[in-house]
Structure formats: C-alpha cells, structure tokens
Amino acid sequence: MPAPVRFARLGQWLEWQQSVHPSAIDLGLERVARVLGRTGWGGFRQPVITIGGTNGKGSCVALVDSILRAGGRRVGTFTSPHLVDYRERIRIDGEWLAEASLVAAFERLADALRDDSLTFFEFNTLAALLVFETAAPDAVVLEVGLGGRLDAVNVVDADVAVIVSVGLDHMEYLGPDVESIGREKAGIVRAGRPAVCGMREPPRSVVEVARSAGATLRVRGRDYDGTEREDGRWDYRDSRGELAGLPRPALEGAAQIGNAATAIAALRELSSRLPLSREAIERGLAGVQLAGRFQRVPAAGGFEWVLDVAHNPDAAAELARNLADRPVAGRTLAVCAMLSDKDVPAVLTAVEGEVDRWFAATTDGPRGLPDTGLAAHAAGVGITMTPGGSVHDAMRLAAREARAGDRIVVFGSFHTVGPALSCV
C-alpha cells in the first residue's frame, strides 16, 4: 500500500492534484465511480439539480440557488471554474467552506485512490459530493464542467436535469457540430425524471436522447416560457399556471429572463419536495448575484468597466447584443484575453461591431495565448489590436485612454475576468 497522501494546506493539495493524472481532461465515469465508491459515500436523499449547457449554466445555478435560499432552503452548489479563489467552487448557502473542510474531503479521496488517479476537476467534483454529504443541505445544485454524459458530475443521478443551451465549444472533446454536442450534453438526463431545456429549438439529438432515456423533456417556448413586459417586469408560464409581473433578475443581460424562466421551470418540477412561494421567487430573482456575467463597475475616471467571461461565439454574440442594448455616450474600448484552444476569430468577429478600440492581453497557463498571438489572430480578421501585456497591464493601458462616458469591456475567458476583478 502506498503511504497516505497528507498536506496541511489547501494550496498544497491543489498543486498536487494538478500533477496526479497524466492529462488535464480525461472524460469518463469509471475511475470516478470507483474512487467515490471506495470513500463510502452514501448518495443524496435530498433533491439534486444538475445544470449543463454551453452558455448560461452559471447564471442558472446562481438563479436556482438564490430562489431556493430566498425560500429558506439550505443549498449546496458546485460550480467551475473559479474566478479568484478555489473555494468559490463549493459553497453551502452561498458561503465558502473553511479550508479544513476541503482538506478533510481531499484526504478521504486520496485514501480511496489506490491504483486510480483523478483529474483536477474530478477531485473538485468528488470533494463537493463528500462535503455536501456531511453538510446535508436541503438541495444540491451541480454544474457540469464539460459536456455532460462523461463529465464527473454525471456520476450522480439528477432529479432534474437542465440543458440551458447547446453551442460550438470544446469541439475537440464533444464533436464537430451542434447535434454531436447536444447528444453529449443530454447525457445527464435520467429515466422517468424531468429534463428542462432552455432552448426554443433544441438540437434533434437532445430530444432523441431524452426520449430514448425515458425522460420527460420540458422545452422553453413549448412547455414553459418567460415574456418581457413594457413595464420592465416579466411573466412566467407553464402547465402549472402563470406567475405574472415578476421582477427582472438582478443579473445583467438580454439572456437572463430566459435563464430565469429555465431556473423556475426546473424548480417547479420539484414542487412536491421543495415548495416555493411567489415571494421566494421574487426575492431570489431580485437578490441573485454572479460575477463576470456582463458585470458593470463604475470607474473613478467617469467611465465604466464591463466584465464578461464570454469565450465562445454564442457567448460573444450575446455580449455584443448586451453592448448594443446599452449604448454609451463615448467609445467602447475592449481588453480581450483568450485561451489558445478557443475559436478566437469567431469570438472577435461577433463583438467587432460594438468595439471602437482593441487591446490584447496575455492569458497564463499551458493553454494561454500571448497578447501578440491574439493580436495576430485579430489581424487575420481585419481587427487592429494593441498588445498590452498581462490583463492588469492591458487594463491600465486602456484606462489611460478612457474618458468620461466611455466603457472598457474586459472579456474572453474566466482567466481574463479573474485577474480583472482585482483591478476594478
């Protein structure tokens, strides 16, 4: 038997986890299930909502969490990646865990490895399951990391599966087109249990997987919907009835009413186990918070920062819509930093029409793209970018040029917005 792995500090555990498995991404559930089984994890009696999708899943997790907590429920949430601190990923009632709780979960997992190894994300996921088992919240909300069918989160059977959207991203792992990607994302549905799709026209593969699995698929626009009103409020409807005149969700962006409708649809599928009043729904919508999703921050110079993690073409198109819907008196400057494995030209092209001046920044890590490389990609689609160094340096460069009435959009990755948060 190998000697037990023990570290005193969380940072030491995280550094070790990044070196244990030979690859950063290794989709599959066999190793994950074996290790989890050896920990003695007993499963969940409380309802589990698993939320996947290409874009919008973080917003949906935040909305479900906020509404449940507004109704007096204790909620465990698992999300990824983090922006600033690892402890953002695993929360109980919105609060970060003490380091000791995470260290205890990691020790339990290390003892259960034997001849298996886990990726960094798989350690994250199983640690969350162990923490939630101990904390015993009223509901568990799990965000899929990549895909769905083979993602570590899918080791748990969801009581409600949510597929917020399907778009082109991570194609090297999920397939070359929307139908292939939809098939992977729909792998989180379960027989005899509801699944909620946030798309008005889901890929055929999503419908087929749900039907083959024996899941009940609820589709936005057909089985439920959210409709904006002229008075600034919105109406929700489904087969259970209507909730008229709801407040807009506190999250910025044109997509958030659709995300809120999808979150409410998922929660109403659990109404027999987690009944919620209209008051709880209203307070949850009004109080929801989520960093890095069209997050607007005023600056001392009279301009505005806009932080957005948009990193694929669909998310970039949504960012462009949000910018167009909120014109400013001055110019829009952009600080962009992306990972090298993303569709950089498509992302830049989607936002190009809303940006007057561009600055390129460098992302760190093995998948990072230097500012000069990003500027070269931009030149290939006719966009002139000024290389600015690190995200911090590029933001300072843009801020020196900004005037009152301007805005600076910082976008392209979680690896962009995370560093940016310390500068605004």
C-alpha positions in Angstrom: 0.0 0.0 0.0 1.4 3.5 -0.9 1.9 5.9 2.0 -1.1 8.1 2.7 -1.0 11.5 1.0 -1.2 14.3 3.5 -0.8 18.1 3.2 -1.6 20.7 5.8 -2.6 23.5 3.4 -5.3 23.7 0.7 -2.8 25.2 -1.8 -0.5 22.1 -1.4 -3.4 19.8 -2.1 -4.4 21.8 -5.2 -0.9 21.8 -6.6 -0.6 18.0 -6.0 -3.9 17.4 -7.7 -2.8 19.1 -10.9 0.1 16.6 -11.2 -1.5 13.3 -10.3 -3.3 12.4 -13.6 -1.4 12.3 -16.9 -3.9 14.6 -18.6 -5.9 17.7 -17.6 -9.1 16.4 -19.2 -9.9 12.7 -19.3 -13.7 12.3 -19.8 -15.2 9.1 -18.4 -17.0 7.9 -15.3 -15.4 4.5 -14.4 -12.4 5.9 -12.4 -14.6 8.5 -10.8 -17.2 5.9 -9.7 -14.6 3.5 -8.4 -12.9 6.2 -6.2 -16.2 7.6 -5.0 -17.4 4.1 -4.1 -14.3 3.4 -2.0 -14.9 6.6 0.0 -18.1 5.1 1.4 -20.2 8.0 0.0 -23.8 7.1 0.6 -25.6 9.2 -2.1 -28.1 12.0 -1.6 -31.6 11.8 -0.2 -32.2 15.4 -1.0 -33.1 16.6 -4.5 -30.3 17.1 -7.0 -30.5 19.6 -9.9 -27.7 19.1 -12.5 -27.2 22.0 -14.8 -25.3 21.8 -18.1 -25.1 23.7 -21.3 -22.6 25.7 -23.4 -23.6 29.1 -22.1 -25.9 30.3 -19.3 -25.3 27.4 -16.9 -23.5 29.5 -14.3 -26.4 32.0 -14.4 -28.9 29.2 -14.0 -27.1 27.8 -11.0 -27.0 31.2 -9.4 -30.7 31.8 -10.0 -31.7 28.3 -8.7 -29.5 28.9 -5.6 -30.8 32.4 -4.9 -34.5 31.4 -5.2 -34.1 28.3 -3.0 -32.3 30.3 -0.4 -34.8 33.1 -0.5 -37.4 30.3 0.3 -35.4 29.4 3.4 -33.7 26.3 2.0 -30.1 25.4 2.6 -28.3 24.8 -0.7 -25.1 23.2 -1.7 -23.7 24.4 -5.0 -20.8 23.1 -7.1 -19.6 25.3 -10.0 -16.4 25.7 -12.1 -14.1 27.2 -12.9 -13.4 29.8 -10.2 -12.5 33.4 -10.9 -10.3 34.3 -7.9 -10.3 31.7 -5.2 -10.8 27.9 -5.5 -13.3 28.0 -2.6 -15.8 29.7 -5.0 -16.5 26.3 -6.5 -18.0 24.5 -3.5 -20.5 26.5 -1.3 -23.1 26.0 1.3 -25.7 28.7 1.4 -23.5 30.9 -0.7 -20.6 30.8 1.7 -17.1 29.4 1.1 -16.0 26.4 3.1 -13.3 26.5 5.7 -10.1 25.2 4.3 -10.2 22.4 6.9 -13.4 21.0 5.4 -11.8 20.8 2.0 -8.6 19.3 3.3 -10.7 16.6 5.1 -12.5 15.7 1.8 -9.2 15.6 -0.1 -7.7 13.2 2.5 -10.7 10.9 2.2 -10.3 10.9 -1.6 -6.6 10.4 -1.6 -7.1 7.4 0.7 -9.6 5.9 -1.8 -7.4 6.3 -4.9 -5.5 3.0 -4.8 -4.4 2.3 -8.4 -6.6 5.0 -9.8 -5.9 8.7 -10.4 -8.2 11.7 -10.9 -8.0 14.9 -12.9 -8.1 18.2 -11.1 -11.8 18.7 -12.0 -12.6 15.2 -10.8 -11.1 15.9 -7.4 -13.2 19.1 -7.3 -16.4 17.2 -8.1 -15.9 14.3 -5.7 -14.8 16.7 -2.9 -18.1 18.6 -3.4 -20.1 15.4 -3.1 -18.4 14.4 0.1 -18.8 17.9 1.6 -22.5 18.0 0.7 -23.0 14.6 2.3 -21.6 15.9 5.6 -23.4 19.3 5.4 -26.7 17.7 4.4 -28.3 20.8 2.7 -31.9 20.8 1.6 -30.9 20.7 -2.1 -27.8 20.1 -4.2 -27.1 22.0 -7.4 -24.3 20.7 -9.6 -22.9 22.5 -12.6 -21.5 20.3 -15.4 -17.9 21.0 -16.2 -17.6 19.8 -19.8 -20.2 18.1 -21.9 -22.4 16.0 -19.7 -22.5 12.3 -20.5 -18.9 11.6 -19.4 -18.5 14.6 -17.1 -17.6 13.7 -13.4 -20.8 15.4 -12.2 -22.8 12.8 -14.1 -21.8 10.1 -11.5 -24.8 11.5 -9.6 -28.3 10.8 -10.8 -30.1 14.1 -11.2 -33.7 14.5 -10.1 -34.0 17.3 -12.6 -31.5 17.8 -15.5 -31.2 21.2 -17.1 -29.6 21.8 -20.5 -29.5 25.6 -20.8 -28.1 25.9 -24.3 -26.1 24.0 -26.9 -23.4 25.7 -28.9 -20.0 25.2 -30.5 -17.3 24.9 -27.8 -14.9 22.2 -26.7 -15.4 20.5 -30.1 -12.2 18.5 -29.8 -13.9 16.6 -26.9 -17.6 16.8 -27.7 -17.9 16.6 -31.5 -17.8 18.7 -34.6 -21.3 20.1 -34.7 -24.3 21.1 -32.5 -26.0 17.7 -32.9 -23.0 15.9 -31.6 -22.5 18.3 -28.7 -26.2 18.2 -27.9 -26.0 14.4 -27.6 -23.2 14.7 -25.1 -24.9 17.4 -23.0 -28.2 15.5 -22.9 -26.4 12.5 -21.3 -27.3 14.0 -17.9 -31.0 13.1 -18.2 -32.4 10.1 -16.3 -35.3 7.7 -17.0 -38.6 8.8 -15.5 -37.3 12.1 -14.4 -37.8 15.6 -15.8 -35.3 17.4 -18.0 -35.6 21.1 -18.8 -34.2 22.6 -22.0 -33.6 26.4 -22.2 -33.6 26.5 -26.0 -36.7 27.2 -28.0 -35.4 24.9 -30.8 -33.2 22.3 -29.2 -31.0 20.1 -31.4 -32.7 17.0 -32.5 -30.1 14.9 -30.6 -31.3 16.4 -27.3 -34.9 15.4 -28.0 -33.8 11.9 -29.1 -31.6 11.2 -26.1 -34.4 12.3 -23.7 -36.9 10.1 -25.5 -34.6 7.1 -25.6 -33.8 7.5 -21.9 -37.4 7.8 -20.9 -37.0 11.3 -19.5 -39.8 13.9 -19.6 -38.4 16.9 -21.6 -39.7 20.4 -21.0 -38.8 22.8 -23.8 -38.8 26.6 -23.4 -41.4 28.1 -25.7 -43.5 25.0 -25.8 -43.8 23.8 -22.2 -42.8 26.9 -20.3 -41.6 30.4 -21.2 -40.8 33.9 -19.9 -42.1 37.0 -21.6 -40.9 40.6 -21.1 -43.4 43.3 -20.4 -43.4 47.0 -21.2 -43.4 47.9 -17.6 -40.0 46.3 -17.0 -41.3 43.2 -15.4 -41.9 39.8 -17.0 -44.4 36.9 -17.0 -43.6 33.2 -16.4 -46.0 30.5 -17.6 -46.1 26.7 -17.7 -48.7 23.9 -17.4 -49.0 24.7 -13.6 -50.1 28.2 -14.3 -48.7 31.7 -14.6 -46.6 33.9 -12.5 -47.3 37.4 -13.8 -45.4 40.6 -13.2 -42.2 39.1 -11.8 -39.2 41.4 -11.2 -36.3 41.2 -13.7 -33.4 39.1 -12.4 -30.7 41.2 -10.9 -28.2 39.7 -13.4 -27.5 41.9 -16.4 -28.0 40.8 -20.0 -30.7 40.0 -22.5 -30.5 36.3 -21.9 -31.3 36.5 -18.2 -35.1 36.3 -18.4 -34.7 33.1 -20.4 -32.3 31.8 -17.8 -34.6 32.8 -15.0 -37.6 31.0 -16.7 -35.5 27.9 -17.1 -34.4 28.0 -13.4 -38.1 28.4 -12.3 -39.2 25.6 -14.6 -36.6 23.3 -13.0 -37.7 24.2 -9.5 -41.4 23.8 -10.3 -40.6 20.2 -11.3 -39.6 19.7 -7.7 -42.5 21.5 -6.1 -43.7 18.4 -4.2 -40.3 18.2 -2.4 -39.2 21.9 -2.4 -42.4 24.0 -2.4 -41.6 27.7 -3.1 -43.8 30.7 -2.6 -44.1 33.5 -5.1 -42.4 35.8 -2.6 -39.4 33.5 -2.5 -39.2 33.5 -6.3 -39.4 37.3 -6.4 -36.8 37.8 -3.7 -34.5 35.2 -5.3 -34.7 37.0 -8.7 -34.1 40.4 -7.1 -31.2 39.2 -5.0 -29.2 37.0 -7.3 -25.5 37.7 -7.8 -22.9 36.3 -10.2 -19.5 37.9 -11.0 -18.3 38.2 -14.5 -21.5 38.0 -16.5 -21.9 41.4 -18.1 -20.8 42.8 -14.7 -20.8 46.6 -14.8 -18.5 48.5 -12.4 -18.2 52.3 -12.4 -14.6 53.7 -12.5 -13.3 56.9 -10.9 -12.5 58.5 -14.2 -16.2 58.6 -15.2 -16.0 55.6 -17.5 -17.4 52.1 -16.8 -15.8 48.7 -16.7 -17.8 45.7 -18.1 -16.5 42.3 -17.2 -17.7 39.2 -19.1 -16.4 35.7 -19.3 -17.7 35.2 -22.9 -15.2 32.8 -24.6 -17.1 31.1 -27.5 -19.0 32.5 -30.5 -22.5 32.3 -29.0 -21.5 33.9 -25.8 -19.6 36.6 -27.7 -22.8 37.3 -29.8 -24.7 37.7 -26.6 -22.1 40.1 -25.2 -22.4 42.1 -28.5 -26.2 42.2 -28.1 -25.9 43.4 -24.5 -23.5 46.2 -25.5 -25.8 47.3 -28.3 -28.8 47.4 -26.0 -26.9 49.7 -23.6 -25.2 52.4 -25.7 -22.8 54.8 -24.0 -22.1 58.5 -24.8 -18.5 57.8 -25.6 -16.5 54.9 -27.0 -16.3 51.2 -26.2 -12.8 50.0 -25.6 -12.1 46.3 -25.3 -9.4 44.4 -23.4 -9.5 40.8 -24.7 -7.5 37.8 -23.5 -8.4 34.2 -24.6 -7.2 30.7 -24.4 -5.4 29.2 -27.4 -7.8 26.3 -27.9 -10.8 28.6 -28.5 -12.3 29.9 -31.8 -10.6 33.2 -31.4 -11.5 34.7 -34.9 -15.2 33.8 -34.5 -15.3 35.4 -31.0 -13.7 38.6 -32.1 -15.8 38.9 -35.2 -19.0 38.5 -33.1 -18.1 41.5 -30.9 -16.2 43.6 -33.5 -19.2 45.9 -34.4 -19.5 47.1 -30.9 -15.9 48.0 -30.2 -14.0 51.1 -31.2 -10.5 50.3 -29.8 -8.9 47.0 -29.0 -6.2 45.9 -26.6 -4.8 42.3 -26.4 -3.8 40.7 -23.2 -1.9 37.5 -22.3 -3.6 34.6 -20.6 -1.4 32.5 -18.3 -1.1 28.7 -18.1 -0.5 25.8 -20.6 -3.5 26.8 -22.7 -2.6 30.5 -22.5 -2.4 32.8 -25.6 0.2 35.6 -25.6 -1.0 39.1 -26.4 1.0 39.1 -29.6 -0.6 35.8 -30.7 -4.1 37.2 -30.0 -3.2 40.4 -32.0 -2.1 38.2 -34.9 -5.4 36.3 -34.8 -7.2 39.6 -34.8 -5.3 40.9 -37.8 -6.3 37.8 -39.7 -10.0 39.0 -39.5 -9.2 42.7 -40.1 -9.1 43.8 -36.4 -6.2 46.0 -35.2 -5.3 45.2 -31.6 -2.6 46.8 -29.4 -0.7 44.2 -27.4 -0.8 45.2 -23.8 1.0 42.5 -21.8 -0.8 41.0 -18.8 -4.5 41.5 -18.2 -3.6 44.0 -15.5 -1.2 45.9 -17.8 -3.7 46.0 -20.7 -6.4 47.3 -18.4 -4.1 50.1 -17.2 -3.3 50.9 -20.8 -6.9 51.1 -21.7 -7.8 53.1 -18.6 -5.2 55.7 -19.6 -7.1 56.2 -22.9 -10.6 56.1 -21.5 -12.6 59.3 -21.0 -15.7 60.1 -19.1 -18.7 58.5 -20.9 -16.5 55.6 -22.3 -16.6 52.0 -21.2 -14.0 49.3 -21.2 -15.1 45.8 -21.8 -12.8 43.1 -20.4 -13.7 39.7 -21.8 -12.6 36.4 -23.4 -12.2 33.9 -20.5 -12.6 33.1 -16.8 -8.8 33.5 -16.9 -9.4 37.1 -18.1 -12.1 38.2 -15.7 -10.5 36.6 -12.6 -7.4 38.9 -12.7 -9.6 41.8 -13.8 -11.7 41.7 -10.7 -8.7 42.8 -8.6 -8.3 45.9 -10.8 -11.8 47.4 -10.8 
